[in-house]
Amino acid sequence: MATSLDDDTQDAIARFFALINLDDSAQTAAQLSMFEDALLDAEDDDTDGGELLWVVREVIDWQSGFFVDWKDCQSFIGCLNQLCERIDLEIDWGTDEPEDEAFLENTSVPELMELAHNQLRVAGYTLWNWDTGGDAYAGWITRSEDDEEMLDLAEQLRFEIRPADQPY
């Protein structure tokens, strides 16, 4: 069943994609197209708040956002490293070997999110996370100067988000 969004929601989604793609117009356009295609398969109740965010997640995963199991530190590090390549930034994970099994066993995704968030803030970016309602962590990166707009869009779209130094 195809679902449609009202004009205000469509505008907010378009701006949301622009912010998480750091105004990369080609990436934004590609993801908007994929999002519209995903909506064709969505149920009507998938276009409301948190459910709409799941549609977004499918489109942005590992390109403009992350989604990892609550205990999958290795995937979180890998995805954040990939996302940070877009902004030519390397996160200092506090070890020379972030894939070392001992390191991964002695840390957690929330700790790593806070560490990455703090380093991104210094560089002028914000790492966000959203309430998945389950045992996973998810989010994206935007420019810090866009924080207020991101919060406004999240309120308009009814997305439960906050900076990643405050994980859900």
C-alpha positions in Angstrom: 0.0 0.0 0.0 1.4 3.4 -0.9 1.4 6.1 1.7 1.8 9.8 1.2 3.0 12.5 3.5 1.5 16.0 3.8 3.5 18.9 2.3 5.0 20.1 5.7 6.2 16.6 6.5 7.7 16.2 3.0 9.5 19.5 3.4 10.8 18.5 6.9 12.0 15.1 5.6 13.8 16.8 2.7 15.5 19.2 5.1 16.3 16.3 7.5 18.1 14.4 4.7 20.0 17.6 3.8 21.2 18.0 7.3 22.4 14.4 7.9 24.1 14.4 4.5 25.9 17.6 5.4 24.3 19.4 2.5 25.7 16.9 -0.1 23.0 17.5 -2.7 23.6 14.3 -4.7 23.5 12.1 -1.6 20.4 13.9 -0.3 18.6 13.5 -3.7 19.5 9.8 -3.9 18.3 9.2 -0.3 15.1 11.2 -0.9 14.4 9.0 -3.9 15.0 5.8 -2.0 12.8 7.1 0.8 10.0 7.8 -1.6 10.3 4.3 -3.0 10.3 2.9 0.5 7.1 4.8 1.3 5.4 3.0 -1.7 5.8 -0.2 0.3 5.0 1.3 3.7 1.7 0.9 5.6 -0.2 4.1 6.6 0.9 3.7 10.2 4.5 3.7 9.1 4.4 7.4 8.4 3.9 8.6 12.0 6.8 9.7 14.2 8.9 6.8 15.3 7.6 4.5 12.7 8.6 6.9 10.0 12.1 6.9 11.4 12.4 3.2 10.7 11.7 3.9 7.1 14.4 6.6 7.2 16.8 4.2 8.9 16.6 1.7 6.0 17.6 4.5 3.6 20.5 6.0 5.6 22.1 3.0 7.3 25.9 3.1 7.0 25.8 6.0 4.5 24.5 8.8 6.6 23.6 7.0 9.8 24.3 4.1 12.1 22.2 1.3 13.5 23.9 -1.3 15.7 23.0 -3.9 18.3 23.4 -2.7 21.9 26.6 -4.8 22.4 28.1 -4.5 18.9 31.0 -2.1 19.6 32.9 -3.3 16.6 30.2 -2.4 14.1 29.6 1.0 15.9 33.3 1.8 15.5 33.4 0.7 11.9 30.3 2.6 11.0 31.4 5.8 12.8 34.8 5.6 11.1 33.0 5.4 7.8 30.7 8.3 8.5 33.6 10.4 9.7 35.5 9.9 6.5 32.9 12.2 4.9 34.2 15.0 7.0 37.8 14.0 7.0 37.9 13.3 10.7 39.3 10.4 12.7 37.9 9.4 16.1 40.4 8.6 18.7 38.9 5.5 20.3 41.4 5.5 23.2 43.4 2.6 21.9 45.8 1.8 19.0 43.7 -1.2 18.1 40.0 -0.4 18.3 39.2 -3.9 16.9 41.2 -5.6 19.7 38.9 -8.1 21.4 40.0 -7.1 24.9 39.2 -3.4 24.2 35.8 -4.3 22.7 34.9 -6.5 25.7 35.8 -3.7 28.1 33.7 -0.9 26.5 30.1 -0.4 25.5 28.3 1.3 22.6 27.0 4.1 24.9 30.6 4.8 26.1 31.8 4.9 22.5 28.9 7.1 21.5 29.8 9.6 24.2 33.5 9.5 23.3 32.7 10.1 19.6 30.2 12.8 20.4 32.7 14.8 22.4 35.3 14.6 19.7 32.8 15.5 17.0 31.6 18.5 19.0 35.2 19.9 19.2 35.3 19.6 15.4 32.0 21.4 14.9 29.7 18.4 14.5 27.0 16.7 16.6 26.5 13.0 16.9 22.8 12.3 17.4 21.0 9.1 18.6 17.3 8.2 18.4 15.1 6.0 20.6 14.8 2.7 18.8 12.6 1.4 21.5 14.7 -1.7 21.7 18.2 -3.1 22.2 19.9 -1.2 19.5 21.5 2.2 19.0 21.0 4.4 16.0 21.8 8.0 14.9 23.6 10.3 12.5 26.0 13.3 12.4 25.1 16.9 11.6 27.0 20.2 11.8 26.7 21.6 15.3 25.4 24.9 13.9 22.4 23.0 12.8 21.5 21.6 16.2 18.5 23.9 16.8 17.1 23.1 13.3 17.6 19.4 13.9 15.7 19.6 17.2 12.9 21.6 15.5 12.7 19.0 12.6 12.6 16.1 15.1 9.8 17.8 17.0 7.9 18.4 13.8 8.4 14.8 12.6 7.9 13.4 16.2 11.3 11.7 16.2 12.6 11.0 19.7 16.3 12.2 19.4 19.0 13.6 21.5 22.7 14.2 21.4 24.7 11.0 21.6 26.4 12.0 24.9 22.9 11.1 26.3 22.2 7.6 24.8 18.8 6.1 25.1 
